[in-house]
Amino acid sequence: MIGSSMLFGVHQLCETMVPVAIGLIVSRAIDTGDVTAMIVSLIGLAALFVTLSYAWRIGARIIVVAIEREAYLVRIEVAGRVLDPRGLRTELSSGELLTVSTSDAEKESWILDLIARVFASAVAVVASAVALLIIDIPLGLAVVIGTPVILIALQRLAPLLTRAATAQQAEIAGVSGMATDLVSGVRPLRGIGAEDAATQRFVTSSRTALAATLKLARANNIYQGLAAAVNALLAVGIAGTAGWFALQGRISVGELITVIGLSQFVIEPLTGLSRIPGVVAMVRGSADRLALVLGAEHVLPQSESAVPVGTELSVDDVRFRSLDGLAFRAAPGELLGVVAYRPQDGEAIAALLSGQVSESDYTGTVRIGGITAGQIDLRRARETVLVEPHLTDLFAGTVRSNVTAGRERPEAELARVLQASAATDVVELHEAGLEHAVTDRGASLSGGQRQRVALARALSVDAPVLVLHDPTTAVDAVTEHAIAGGIAELRHTESASQTTILITTSPALLSVTHRVLVVDDGRVVAEGTHHDLASSDTQYKNTVLR
């Protein structure tokens, strides 16, 4: 950045010297008729233009590289913060986080360009003032005194621009987040006939964002117009005064030409300096939004170094969200079913076991392999317990890349996983097979296909403890039975010690479990085999058998 600032400064200094050089040519070559002086002057003028051209070209290349690198580094830092295994405490939606990591990261990097241009503009103004002081002191003083007065006056408008820019960027981010949510949920919206309501909500939010954008544009245009008018008045005043001085014989014709040229040129650097508050307001707004992410606390504290011994999972007297004294134990090798009469209880259990909830957010104890969850190394905890949430996403790529998630898997192992998740027909349905293209969020697949591919991905990890939350809600009954048998066969052979927890009300899945826990009002109210509970518990029967 220093290099580009210096080169931009050289460019502006050379630009300032152009009217000075023309004035000297008029005084010392044209007025005198000296051919030699004319040739030397033209060579010098050409060298001046070559210097200012290359100074700008090289400086611009350096600053563009610096801006792009800064934006890239900020994007990487934001992405690293968002994807940190410890989680992030933020109220921003996924769409807003996307806007912060892209648009705001780019705008924040504009400060580098601003610094370089401000330095160059300052060089031009100082050089112009010095040249005018040499020609006539009052002309130079007009620039020396007028410039800071103008900048101080315009700075008064900076808070207004900052507030408008911050509000506009927040509204745009909110609309982007809403658009992301609508696109990802378009099929469920159609299913419940809520397209019109969702569209109206988006239109309302878009209009609010438009109003904020127009407000910022008006404020910025008023500011820019005022700045241009004041700068032009200063330039006209200098040129008019110089003309009067020339008529009085106080300055020569060549000096008059120099003053007029400088008065016209100085408008550009003065305009550049007057733009500082507007650009700073935009950058400040983006920087404040970046700070919301980069300065946000982690959900989980720095992980300890303890390593779980075994895979026994136990929950003791936990109170979290809707859970009220939840307690259970999942033994190694057990295929455990959990039926939550209230959906929020099932969601809370899945969140609790996901390893993304801080111990400070709940009371009670969660142990993995006999060790409290908060004392376990975070990476080891995630390797031991994998929770596949009900709402999950696929990524742009292929069926293979989504199932393997970047890990190398033998073809035979992939075949077993696809068979267990009933995703074989998803592969066979397309000519490209495992290499069939999957668009962002799996939009190119049906809901049932997405769910089966996501289940195959979870099974391919081969985690010691696997928690599946409603993994078959989008498939038919025949496929559901196939998946239930596939999970039991893949993970629960006689010699297997893997634990699987199925949070579901699916009778097909529950029928293959070793034991079922019934959760109501945040606690376990009954347990037993699926057959026994279906025979003896009316509420369980009404909830599960369908």
N, C-alpha and C positions, 0 to 999 in steps of 0.2 A: 504494500500500500504506500510506503514511503517513496518507492521508486516511481509509482504512477503519479503521486502528488507532485514530485519534483518535475517530472516530464510535463504534466499539465501546467505547472508554474512556468516552465520554459516556453511552452506554447503561448500562454497568455502574455508573457513578457514580450515575445516576438510580435504578437498581435498588437501590443501597445506601441511597439517601435515602428510599425508600418506607417501610420500617419506622421510620426516624427521623421522617418526617412523620406517620405514624400515631401514634407515641408523643407527639409534640407536640400533635396534635389532641386526644388523650385528656386530656393535662395542662392545656391552655390553652383548650379549647373545651367538652369534655364535662364535665370536673370542675367547671368554673366556670359552665357553663350559658350562656356568652356566644354568642348567636345570630350576631352579626356576625363573631366570630372563627371560628365554624363555617363560615359561607358563604365567608369568605376562604380558610380552610384547604382546603375542598373544591375551590374554583377552583384553588388552588395545586397540589393533588394531581392534578387533571385535567391541568393544564399539564405536570406532571411525567411523567405517563403518555404524553401526546402527544409530549413530547420524547424519551423513551426509545424509543418505538415507531418514530418516524421516524429516529432515530439508527441503530437497528438495521437498518431497511429500506434506508436509503441506504448504510450501511456494508457490508451484505451484498451489495448490487448491485455496489459497487466492487470488493470482494474476489473475487467470482465472475468478474468480467471480468478481473481481474488474474491469477487462477489459470488461466483458459482461455487467456489470451494467453501466459502463461509456458509452459504445456504445448504450445501451438502452436509457439512459437519453438524449444523444445527438440526437438520432432518434426522441424521443418524443418532444424535443425542436424544432427540424427542422420542424416536422409535425405540431406542434402548430403554428409555425411562418407562414408556408405555408397556413394553414387552418384558420388563424386569420380572423375574419369577416371584418377587416379593409383592407384586401388585402395586396399584397406585390409587390413593384416595383423591378422587376428583368427581365433581358433579357434571363434567363435560361428557356429552354423548360420544359414541364412536365416530359419528360424522363430524362433530366439532373437533375431536382429536385429529381427524384426517386433515381438516382445514388448518389447524395449528401447525401440523407437521409439513404442510406444503405451502399454502399461501402465506401464512404468517412467517414461516422460516425464510421465504424469499424476500418479503418486504423488510424484514429485520436486517437483511444483508445490504439493503440500500444505504445504510449508514456509511459504509465504506466508500461508495461513490460520492456521497454527500461530502465527506471529509476531504476527498481529493479535489472536488470541484470548489469547495469553499476556499481551500488553500490557493487554488489557481485564481479564483476571482479576487481574493485579497491581494495577490501579487499584482494583478492587472490594475486594481484600483490604486494601490500604492505607487506603482510605476507611472500611472497617468497623473496622479497628484504631483509626483516629483517633476515630471516633464512640464506640467502647467506652472509649477512654482518657479522653474527655471525661466520660462517664458515671461510670466508675470505673476507676482505673489498673490494678488487677489483671486486670480483664476484658480490657482492651486488650493488656496484656502477654501474656496467654494466646495471642492471635492473633499478636502480633509475634514471640514466641519459638517458638510451636508450628509456625507455617507453614514457616520454613526447616528446622526439625528434621525435619519430615515429608518435605519435598522432598529433603533430603540422604539420608535413610534410603532413600527410594524410588529414588533415583538409583543405588544399589548394584545394582539389578536391571537397569539399562539394558544392560550388555554381554550379558546372557543374551538379552534381547529382540532385540538387534541381530544376534547370531549366528543366532538362530532365524529372523528375518525374511530375512536374506541367504540362508540355506540354502533356505528355502521358495520364494523368488523364483527362485533358480537352478533348482530342480527343476521349477517351473511353466514356466519358459522352455524347459527341456529337453524337457518333454512337448509343448509347443507346436511346437517345432522338429520333433520326431518326427512329430507329427500332420500337419504341412505336408508332410514328406517322403513319408509314407504316402499322403496324398491325391494328390500329384502322381505317385506311382509305382504306383497301384493296378492299372493295366492290366498293366504288366510283372510285378507280383506274381502276378496271376491267371494270366499266361502260363506261369510256372514253378511254379505251384501252391504258392506260399509265403505264402498269405493267413493260414493258421493260425499259422505261426511269427511273422509280422509282428504279428498280433493279440496273441499271447502276450507279445511283447516290449513292445508298447504298454501292455498291461494291467499288466505288472510295473512299468514306468516310472510309470504313473499311480498305482499303489498306493504307490510310494515318494513321489511328490509329495503324495498324500493324507496319508501319515504325517507328512511335514514340515509340512503345513498344520495338521493336528491338534495337532502339537507346539507350533506357534506360537500356535494358539488357546488351548491349555491355559496356556501361559506368560503370554499376554496376559490371560486371565480371572483367573488367580491374582493377577497384578499389579493389575488393576482392582478385584478384590474386596478385596484388602488395602488399597489406597488409599481405597476407599469406607468401609471399616470404620474406619480411622484418622481420616479426616476427620469421620465421624459421631461418634466418641468425643470429638473436640475440641469439636464443636458441642454435644453433650450436656453435656459438662463446663462449658462457658460458660453454657449455659441453667440448669443446676442450681445453679451458683454464684450466678447472678443471682437465682434464686428465693430462695436462702438470704439474700442481701443484702436482698431486698425484705421478707422476714419480720423481719429485724433492723431495718428502717426506714432502711437505709443508702441505698437508692434508692427512687424513687417508683414508682407503678403504671405511669405512662406510660413511665418509663425501663425498667421490667421488660418491658413490651410491645416496646419498641425492641430490647432485648437479645435477647429470644426470636426476634423477627423477623430480626435480624442473624445470630443463631446458625444459624437455618435457611437463610438466604440464602447465608451464607458457604461452605456445603458445595459449592455450584455452582462458584464460582471456584477453590476449593481442589481440586476434582476436575479442573477444567480444567488447573490447574498440574501436578497429579500425572500427567496424561496425556502430558506432554512427552516422557519417555523412550520410551514406546511409539510415538508418532508419529515421533519422531526416528529410532528404530530402523528403521521402515518406509521413511522417506525416505532414510536412510543406505544401506540395502540397494539401493534403486533408483539412488541417486546413484553408488554404487560400480559398478553394472552399466553405467550411462551412461558412466562414466569409461573402461570397457573399450573403448568405441567411440570416444568423443570424444578419448581420449588415445592411441589406437592409431596406430602409424606408417603412413605411406603405403607401398605396395609400390614405387611409382616415385618417384624424386626429382623436384624441381622441374624441369620441362622446359626444355631449351635453346631457342634461337631459330633454329637452322639450318633451312633449307628444302631438302628433297630435290630434286635435279636429275634429272628422269626417273623411271622406275618400275622400274628394274632391281633385283631382289631377290637378295641373295647371303648365304649362310650359310657361315662358314669355321671349321672345327675347333671346333664347339660341343659342350660337354659340359653336359648339363642333364637331370636326372631319369635316364631310361634311355638318353638319347643319349650316344654316346661317340665324339667326333670327327666329327660330322656336317658335311658340306660339300656345297653345291650352289649352282647359279645358275639363276635364272628370268629369262629375257630379256623385254624389253617385247614384248607381243603373243603370248607363248607360252602355250599351253594344256598345262600340265604335270601329269602324273599321278604320284602317290606311293603306292606299295604298301608298306605296313609289315607284315611277317610277324608282328610282335608288336604287339598293339593298343596297348600302352603307348607304343610309339615314335610311333605316329600321334597319340596324345593329346599327347605331349610336343612334337611338331612344331607342332601347332595352337596349343598354349599359348605356345610360343616366338614364333610369328609374330603372336600376338594383340596384342602391345604392352602386355600386362599383367604382364610378368615383368621385374623389375629386372635390370640388368646385373650386379649383385652376386650374383645367384642362379645365374649360369652363367658358364662360361669360353668364350672364343672370340669371334667377331665376327658381328653381324648388321648388314647395310647395306641401306639403302633409297635408291635414287638415288645411290649412291656415298658416302653419309654414314652413319656409325655411328648405330644406332637411338637410343642414349641422347643424342645431340647434336641430335636433330630435335625441333622444337616438337611437343608431344604432340598437339595438335589437328590439325596437318598430317599427322602420322604416322597417326592414326586415319582421316583423310580419304583417305590414300593406300592403306593396307592395311586391308581389312575381312576379319575371320575369322568365319565362321559356324560355331559349334561343332556337334557332333553332337546334343547335348542342348540344346535351345533352348525358349523359352517364347513363347506368344502372350499377348496382354493382353485384358482385357475391353473390348469395343467392337464393331466391325464388321470384316468381311473387308477393306474398304477401309482403315480406320484401321490395321489390322495390317500391310497391305502397304506403305502409304505412310509409316507411322511418323511422322505429323504433317507430312510434307512435301507440298506441292502437286505433283501429277503430272498431265499431260494424259491424257485418256482413251485416246488412241492409244498412248501410252507404257505405260500400265497394261495395255492389251490385249496388247502385245508381251511384257511381263514375265510375265503370266499364261499366255500361250501357251508361253513358254520353260520355265516351271516346271510345265507340265501342270496348272495350277490352274484352268484355264478351266471344267472340269466341276464344280469345287467351287462356282464362282459360278453356273453354269447349273442346278445341282441344286436351288438354293433360289430361291423366288419373289422374295425381296428382292434377289437378286444380290449385288453388292458391299456392299450395306447389310445383309446377313444378320448377325444378332447372333452374336457370339462371346463365350462366357463366360470367366471367369478361367482362365488357363493353356490356353485352347483346348479345355476339356473337352467342349464341345458338338460338336466335330469328331472324326473318327476319326484314328488315328495317321498314316495316309497323307495325309489332308487337312491335318493340322497341319504335317506336314513340307513339303508343297508350298507352303502359304501362307508358311511361314518362308523357304523358298527364294525365293519371289517377292519377299519383303521384302528379302532380301540382294541379289537382282539389281536391284531398283528403285533401290538406292543408286548403282549405276553406278560403283563404286569402280575406280580404276586397277589395283589388285591385289586380287583376290578369292580367298580361301582357303575351300574348302568341305570340311568333314570329314564323310564318310559321309552325304551329303545325301539318299540314296534308299533307305535300309534298310527303310522301312516301305511301299514301293510295289511293285506287281507288275512283272514283266519288261517288259510292253508299255509301261507308263507310264515305266519307267526308260529305255528306248530313246528315247522321246519327249523326255524331259528331257535326255538326253545330246545329242541333236541340237539341242534348243532352246538349250542353253547355248552350244554351238559357234556356232550361227547368230547368236545375240544379241550375243555378246561377241568373236567372232573372225572378222569379215569381213576382206577383203583389206587394207582401209585402217586397221583397228583396231590400236591399240597397247596395249590392255588385256591384263593378265596374269591368268590363272586357274590356280590350283593345286587339284587334286582329290586329296584324301587318301582313298583308297577302294580296295576290291578288286573293285568292280563291273566286269565285262567290258564292259558297255554304255558306261559312262562312260570307261573306259580306251581304248576303241576310237576315240574321237574326239580323244584327246590327240595332241599333236605328239611328245611324248617321255614316257617313264615312268622314274621312279627307283625302284629296289628297295632298301628299307631293312631291315636285319636287324642285331640286336645293337647298335642305336643308330647305325649308319653306312650309307652308301650302298655296296651290294655289287654292284650291276649297274645298267645303264641302257640304254635303247634304245626302239624303238617297241613298242607293245603286240603287234603281229603277230610281230615278231622274237623278243621275249622268250617269247611263248607257244609259239613253234616250237622254241626252243633251250634253254629253262630249265625243267626238269621241276618244280622246286619252285614256280616262278612259275605254271606251267600248273595244277598241282594246287591252288594257292591261289586263283587268279582264275577259271578256267573252271569253271562250275558249272551 
